[in-house]
């Protein structure tokens, strides 16, 4: 009986750990701040999309902005990702041509970012390819390495749509990209907040 009970407990613990691992792996980064994990009498409990107040320390733990410096640097004369990450995201709903309702986000730009609109900026980030060629004319740039081949796991205020003047060779390493910044107040198709036009790689 003792052995059987021990096996049950081990199975329960293993199942809880596996479930938590799947949740953390499958959920987008921006959703992690909505997941709370607590321990109660040895049981693993977590609330997803909870309406309860989340402790400030927990939110900070999963604050993407605090982890950016571990992956990218600010090149000389460059713009830090924090400037983009401080952009507010306002949720809204809209209907497509078929009448389907969708949820999107629109940006609330800071005054600091508005001053950079239509100006050349330099920023370091990782490429997310949108084309099937080795060289990319159109791609996304973010502060974290590529982790999924289907879509980037970051929020819209930490992604820049890059339009290259000449195709840029894809790299898994961080690259320095310079271009003319365009703030995008509304993009119902892709929820893009920022674009870099006539962009080029700076070695």
Residue, then its C-alpha position, 0 to 999 in steps of 0.5 A: x500500500x505504501x509503495x502504491x501511495x508513493x507512486x500515486x504522489x509521484x505521478x501527481x507531482x510529475x503531471x503537475x510539472x508537465x502541465x505547467x511546462x506546457x503552459x509556459x511553453x505554449x503561451x505567448x510571452x505577453x500572456x505570461x504576465x497573466x499566469x500566476x503560479x502558487x504552492x498550496x499544501x504541496x499542490x500546484x495551482x495556477x490561474x490563467x487569464x485571472x481577474x485577480x490582482x497579480x503581485x507586483x513582484x510577479x509582474x516584474x519577474x516576467x517583465x520583458x523590458x527587464x530582460x532585453x539587455x541580456x540579449x541586445x546592446x544599444x549601438x553607439x548613437x542607437x535607440x534602446x528598445x525600452x523607448x518602443x516597449x513603453x508604447x501603450x497598447x489599447x485593445x479594441x474589436x473590429x469586424x472583417x469583410x465577412x462579419x467576423x469579429x476580431x480583437x486587436x491592439x492600437x498603439x499609444x505613443x509616448x512623446x519621446x517616441x513621437x519625436x523620433x517619427x520620420x527620423x533615421x534611427x539605429x537599433x540592434x535586434x534579431x531578424x524574424x524572416x517573412x520571406x523564403x529567401x536567404x536575403x530578406x527585403x521585408x522582415x520583423x525585428x525584435x529584441x529577442x532571438x528567434x524561438x518559433x518559426x511561425x510567429x514571434x512571441x512578443x507584443x506589438x510594442x516590441x516588434x518593428x516591421x523592416x523594409x530594407x533598401x537592399x535585401x539583407x542576409x538573414x542571421x540568427x545573431x543580433x544585427x544593427x539596422x538603420x532606417x527611417x522610423x514610421x509610427x503606425x497608429x492603425x493597422x487592423x491586419x497585423x497590429x504593426x506599431x512601427x516600420x523602418x523604411x529604406x533600412x540597411x544593416x550597419x556592420 
